[in-house]
Amino acid sequence: MGGEQLLIFAVEAILVVFVLFGLFRARHRIGYAPLYLVIGSFQYLQTLLASTLYAPVAPDVLVSPGSAILFSAGVTLVLLIYVAEGALEARRLIFGLIAANVAVSGLCYVFAHHLSLPTTVNFLALQPETLASGARVLVAGTVVLALDIIGVVVLFEWLAKWLSPRPFLRFSVALLLALIFDALAFSTFAFFGTSEYTAILTANLYSKTVAAVFFAGCATLYLRFVDRPRVPEAGEPTRELRVLTYRERLEVLNAKARIDPLTGLRNRMMLFEDCQQQVSQALTANQPLAVVMLDVDGFKQLNDANGHLVGDAILSRIASCITPLLEDADEAYRYGGDEFLLVLPGADAARAKRLLAQVQSALGDDSPQQVSVTGGLALLGNDGATFRALLQAADNRMLRSKRSVVRGE
């Protein structure tokens, strides 16, 4: 008997996965309305089943398909939408489910009064307690659903610190902890004080554990092979799965947008905001700060004589010479075509000049072309109290140095 029940549960779970994941996959063609209508209809069905239908899957273990399959699938779907589409779309579904549950709970309570009247035609011989009990269970389910969804999203984000490259474990642990909480809270709120409480609680813990692993596996496979919302990181093997949430993808893209792809240094996207913050912090702490502007000597002639690929290699080489010389707080930017900018918190003139000399030395030691750079230095306080003032002073000194070289001074 248990084997037949397990087979039915398996068929039910597979059908639910195909329906929900299929509608989610088709969301760009048919919109979210069909998916939300289906998951909304599941809400009352799962409540009805959790109130009335339990099947034996093992000795003394009774499992309801409403709680084990439909509820677990709903929580998984919300998490899937959060991962793929972001918090805004997930919030829409959450509010819709809560509104539907509240409305149906109230209606069930009112409808139950029909059954208590002798003039009502009751073809199925329903008892008033059936609808009244369903309303109570639906209220409990609504409260627990809201807490479950908040919990599973928070857990999923928190687990990114340790399990980001392991999406199956991340999904499984987040769902398992959320559904265990659901089993404890829902069973206690809806059935505490009844003779079935212990059996239902035990069955819920058992079934939710299996459901968490099953639906986590389905979500992981779906994101791996069907609908991959991911941004590969630099150097990441293509075979490695790294599932990113919508927020994480935005953070990755934002971080990549700040990086110059040729040199690997920061670009000008957030230059003034970031550097002005460093200047403000140095002023507050009464610490020195140096700004150095570097320009490649004769870069246009090198490009014209050797081609742009060689020019790109020169710029990349200069960046690779600069990076090892920087301290933890230092920042290097590709400011323009052949211009580089160094922001050195805590550095005085001696350290800034020493760094410039080290860059020149590194270029001379390991470069197939004769490459050199000219630098201009500005110091916080001496040359201004804002980043723009320091940038202007460093640029002017760099230009004067280049003109003096041309004149042979």
Residue pairs with C-beta under 8 A, 6 or more apart in sequence:
1 56
2 56
2 57
2 58
5 55
5 56
5 57
5 63
6 57
8 55
9 55
9 57
9 63
9 65
9 68
9 69
12 65
12 69
13 69
13 73
13 211
13 214
16 42
16 69
16 70
16 73
17 73
17 215
17 218
19 38
20 35
20 38
20 39
20 73
20 77
21 80
21 218
21 222
21 226
23 30
23 34
23 35
23 38
24 35
24 77
24 80
24 81
24 84
24 227
25 226
25 227
26 34
27 35
32 89
32 92
32 93
35 77
36 93
36 96
39 74
39 77
39 93
39 97
40 96
40 97
40 100
42 70
42 73
42 74
43 74
43 97
43 100
43 101
43 104
43 138
43 141
44 104
44 134
44 138
45 66
45 70
46 66
46 67
46 70
46 71
46 74
46 141
47 66
47 134
47 137
47 138
47 141
48 66
48 134
49 64
49 65
49 66
49 67
49 70
50 64
50 66
50 67
50 71
50 137
50 141
50 186
50 190
51 130
51 133
51 134
51 137
52 130
53 64
53 65
53 66
54 62
54 63
54 64
54 200
54 203
55 62
55 63
55 64
55 65
56 62
56 63
57 63
57 207
58 206
60 199
60 202
61 199
61 202
61 203
61 206
62 199
62 200
62 203
63 203
63 206
63 207
64 203
64 207
67 183
67 186
67 204
67 207
67 208
68 204
68 207
68 208
68 210
68 211
69 211
71 141
71 145
71 182
72 175
72 179
72 208
72 211
72 212
72 215
73 211
73 215
74 97
74 145
75 145
75 148
75 149
75 152
75 175
75 178
75 179
75 182
76 175
76 215
76 216
76 218
76 219
77 93
78 90
78 93
78 94
78 149
78 152
78 153
79 90
79 149
79 152
79 153
79 156
79 171
79 174
79 175
79 219
80 219
80 222
80 223
81 89
81 90
81 93
82 89
82 90
82 153
82 156
82 245
82 246
83 156
83 223
83 229
83 243
83 244
83 245
83 246
84 223
84 227
84 229
84 246
85 246
86 245
86 246
86 247
87 153
87 246
87 247
90 149
90 153
94 146
94 149
97 142
97 145
98 142
98 145
98 146
101 138
101 139
101 141
101 142
101 145
102 142
104 138
105 135
105 138
105 139
105 142
106 135
108 131
108 132
108 134
108 135
108 138
109 131
109 132
109 135
111 131
112 128
112 129
112 130
112 131
112 132
112 135
113 128
114 120
115 122
115 126
115 127
115 128
115 130
115 131
116 128
136 190
137 190
140 186
140 189
140 190
141 186
141 190
143 185
143 189
144 182
144 185
144 186
144 189
145 182
147 181
147 185
148 178
148 179
148 181
148 182
149 178
151 177
151 178
151 181
152 174
152 175
152 177
152 178
155 173
155 174
155 177
155 178
156 170
156 171
156 174
156 245
157 245
157 247
159 169
159 170
159 173
159 174
160 170
160 245
160 248
163 169
163 170
163 173
164 170
164 242
164 244
165 240
165 241
165 242
167 220
167 223
167 224
167 241
167 242
167 243
168 216
168 217
168 220
170 243
171 215
171 216
171 217
171 219
171 220
172 212
172 213
172 216
172 217
174 216
175 211
175 212
175 215
175 216
176 208
176 209
176 212
176 213
176 216
179 208
179 209
179 211
179 212
180 205
180 208
180 209
182 204
182 208
183 201
183 204
183 205
183 207
183 208
184 201
184 205
186 204
187 197
187 200
187 201
187 204
188 197
188 201
191 197
191 200
191 201
220 241
220 243
223 229
223 230
223 241
223 243
224 241
224 243
229 243
229 244
229 246
229 249
230 241
230 242
230 243
230 244
230 249
231 244
231 249
231 252
231 253
231 256
232 238
232 242
233 242
233 252
236 242
244 252
257 269
258 266
258 267
258 269
258 270
259 265
259 266
259 267
260 266
260 267
260 334
262 312
262 315
262 316
262 334
263 315
263 316
263 318
263 319
263 334
264 316
264 319
264 323
265 319
265 322
265 323
265 332
265 333
265 334
265 340
266 274
266 331
266 332
266 333
266 334
267 333
267 334
268 333
268 334
268 335
271 333
271 335
271 341
272 387
272 388
274 331
275 291
275 331
275 343
275 387
275 391
276 386
276 387
276 388
278 289
278 331
278 343
278 345
278 387
279 289
279 380
279 385
279 386
279 387
279 390
281 287
281 345
282 288
282 289
282 345
282 346
282 380
283 380
283 385
287 345
287 346
288 346
288 347
288 348
288 379
288 380
288 381
289 343
289 344
289 345
289 346
289 347
289 379
289 380
289 390
290 342
290 343
290 344
290 347
290 348
290 349
290 351
290 352
290 377
290 378
290 379
290 380
291 341
291 342
291 343
291 344
291 377
291 378
291 379
291 380
291 387
291 390
291 391
291 393
291 394
292 341
292 342
292 344
292 352
292 355
292 356
292 375
292 376
292 377
292 378
292 394
293 335
293 339
293 340
293 341
293 342
293 375
293 376
293 391
293 394
293 395
293 397
293 398
294 318
294 339
294 340
294 341
294 342
294 356
294 359
294 373
294 374
294 375
294 398
295 338
295 339
295 340
295 373
295 374
295 375
295 398
295 402
296 302
296 314
296 315
296 318
296 338
296 339
296 371
296 372
296 373
297 371
297 372
297 373
297 374
297 402
297 405
299 311
299 314
299 337
299 338
302 310
302 311
302 314
302 369
302 371
303 310
303 311
306 369
310 369
314 367
314 369
314 371
315 334
315 338
317 363
317 366
317 367
317 371
318 340
318 359
318 363
318 371
318 373
319 332
319 334
319 340
321 359
321 362
321 363
321 366
322 332
322 340
322 342
322 359
323 332
325 355
325 358
325 359
325 362
326 332
326 342
327 344
327 346
329 344
329 345
329 346
330 342
330 343
330 344
330 345
330 347
331 342
331 343
332 340
332 341
332 342
332 343
333 340
333 341
333 342
333 343
334 340
334 341
335 341
340 373
341 391
341 394
342 352
342 355
344 351
344 352
344 355
347 355
348 379
349 377
349 379
352 377
352 379
353 377
356 373
356 375
356 377
359 373
359 375
360 372
360 373
363 371
363 372
363 373
364 372
374 398
374 401
374 402
374 405
375 398
375 401
376 393
376 394
376 395
376 396
376 397
376 398
376 399
376 400
376 401
377 394
377 397
378 384
378 389
378 390
378 391
378 392
378 393
378 394
378 397
379 390
380 390
383 389
383 390
383 393
383 394
384 390
384 392
384 393
